[in-house]
C-alpha cells in the first residue's frame, strides 16, 4: 500500500479543526483508493453507466430498527413497568438472530454509490433515533424526580442500566454525525456526548484517534492482553489528558493561555457539564443528579467498551525509520452480522470507516479480507466483560491478523465452544432477570 504523505504541520496535535479535517479527508481518501483496488472485486463487472435511481424503501427500512428498539423499551416500561426488555433484546434476541441469519457482505454497486450517498432520507432514521433518545432521556429524569421510578436501590440500578442503552445507541449516532462535514451535524453529534458528560470525545476522536489508531500512542486502541477493565482504567483518564495537551499546544501556537476557559475547549466543556448538573439539581433535585451521574457512567463505559473491541490487539508495524505503516483495512475489527449492522448504522464495517472517515454509513463497504470478529459487536460486548474468555477467543485472532496468517479450523471450533457456552449462560441469566425477577406488570 502506498504510504500517505502528511504535511508536518498537520501531524502536530496542535492542528486546528480545519487543518485536521482537511488532512483527514486527503489522507483517508488516498488510503481508501488504495484499499479499493484489492477489495472491490465484486464491483468489477458493474456497468460504467451511473444509475441515479433513488434507493428503494427496502434499502431504508432496516435503519429504522434503532428507533423501533427504543420505542419497544419505552412502551414496555410505560405499560408493563419493565424497561429491562431492551437488555434482553440487545444481548439475547439479537445475538440469536445474528447467529441464525446469513452474514451481510453486500456492498452498494459502484454505479449506485452517488445515488445512495446523496439521498437525504438516510439521515432521517439517524435523527429520529437521536430525538427519540433525547425524549426518553428527559422523560426518565422527570420520572425519577417525581418519585415514580428508581426510588429503591434495585429499581435505581435497573432503570439506570436500562435507560443507558438508548444513551449508548445515541453515542453511536453521535459518532456518525461528528464525522459528517456539515457543521450542524457535528453540533448534534457533540450534543450526544455532552448529555453523557463526555464532550471532549469530539476532539480526541477526530484529532487523535484516526491518526494514531492501532499504535501505543492511541489511548482508544486496546493493547494485546489488556482486559476491558484495565482499558477503562488507562484509556478514559488518558483521553482527558490527551485532549488537554492538544488544546494546550493549539493555544500556545495562538499565543493564548491554556487556562482560558473561553478558548480551551476541554475546560469549557467541563464547565458547561457542571452548569448542566447544577440546572438538573435546581429543577429536578439531588436524587435525579445522582441518577444522571450513574446513567452517564454506564453510557460512557458501554461506549468505551465498543472502542475496546474495535481495535483490540491490532498493531501497525514500524519501518526501518521508525515510522508507522499507513492505516489499512487490517487495523480494525469488523463483523458482518446483519441485525447488529442495522442497529449500529454499519459501525461494524469499521475498516472502511477508518479508510474513509467521512463516508456516510449507508455506503460503507465490507472487506472479506479484513479482520473479522467471530460474531457481531453485541456478542463481543458480552465476551469483553469476561477477560479470560475474551483473551482466550480474541488473542489468537489478533495474533493471526498481525502476522498475516489464519487460525486453524480446529482452533476455530474450540473458540466457538467458548463463545456459545458464554452466550448460553448469559442468555439464561438475562432471561431470568427480565421475565421472572422483574416480569411484566400492567401499569
C-alpha positions, 0 to 999 in steps of 0.5 A: 500500500502506498504510504500517505504523505502528511504535511508536518504541520498537520501531524502536530496535535496542535492542528486546528479543526480545519487543518485536521479535517482537511488532512483527514479527508486527503489522507483517508481518501488516498488510503481508501483508493488504495484499499479499493483496488484489492477489495472491490472485486465484486464491483468489477463487472458493474456497468460504467453507466451511473444509475441515479435511481433513488434507493428503494424503501427496502434499502431504508427500512432496516435503519429504522430498527434503532428507533423501533428498539427504543420505542419497544423499551419505552412502551414496555416500561410505560405499560408493563413497568419493565424497561429491562426488555431492551437488555434482553433484546440487545444481548439475547434476541439479537445475538440469536438472530445474528447467529441464525441469519446469513452474514451481510457482505453486500456492498452498494454497486459502484454505479449506485454509490452517488445515488445512495450517498446523496439521498437525504432520507438516510439521515432521517432514521439517524435523527429520529433515533437521536430525538427519540433518545433525547425524549426518553432521556428527559422523560426518565429524569422527570420520572425519577424526580417525581418519585415514580421510578428508581426510588429503591436501590434495585429499581435505581440500578435497573432503570439506570442500566436500562435507560443507558442503552438508548444513551449508548445507541445515541453515542453511536449516532453521535459518532456518525454525525461528528464525522459528517462535514456539515457543521450542524451535524457535528453540533448534534453529534457533540450534543450526544456526548455532552448529555453523557458528560463526555464532550471532549470525545469530539476532539480526541476522536477526530484529532487523535484517534484516526491518526494514531489508531492501532499504535501505543500512542492511541489511548482508544486502541486496546493493547494485546492482553489488556482486559476491558477493565484495565482499558477503562482504567488507562484509556478514559483518564488518558483521553482527558489528558490527551485532549488537554495537551492538544488544546494546550499546544493549539493555544500556545501556537495562538499565543493564548493561555491554556487556562482560558476557559473561553478558548480551551475547549476541554475546560469549557466543556467541563464547565458547561457539564457542571452548569448542566448538573447544577440546572438538573439539581435546581429543577429536578433535585439531588436524587435525579443528579445522582441518577444522571451521574450513574446513567452517564457512567454506564453510557460512557463505559458501554461506549468505551467498551465498543472502542475496546473491541474495535481495535483490540490487539491490532498493531501497525508495524514500524519501518526501518525509520521508525515510522508507522505503516499507513492505516489499512483495512487490517487495523480494525475489527469488523463483523458482518452480522446483519441485525447488529449492522442495522442497529449500529448504522454499519459501525461494524464495517469499521475498516472502511470507516477508518479508510474513509472517515467521512463516508456516510454509513449507508455506503460503507463497504465490507472487506472479506479480507479484513479482520473479522470478529467471530460474531457481531459487536453485541456478542463481543460486548458480552465476551469483553466483560469476561477477560479470560474468555475474551483473551482466550477467543480474541488473542489468537485472532489478533495474533493471526491478523498481525502476522498475516496468517489464519487460525486453524479450523480446529482452533476455530471450533474450540473458540466457538465452544467458548463463545456459545457456552458464554452466550448460553449462560448469559442468555439464561441469566438475562432471561431470568432477570427480565421475565421472572425477577422483574416480569411484566406488570400492567401499569 
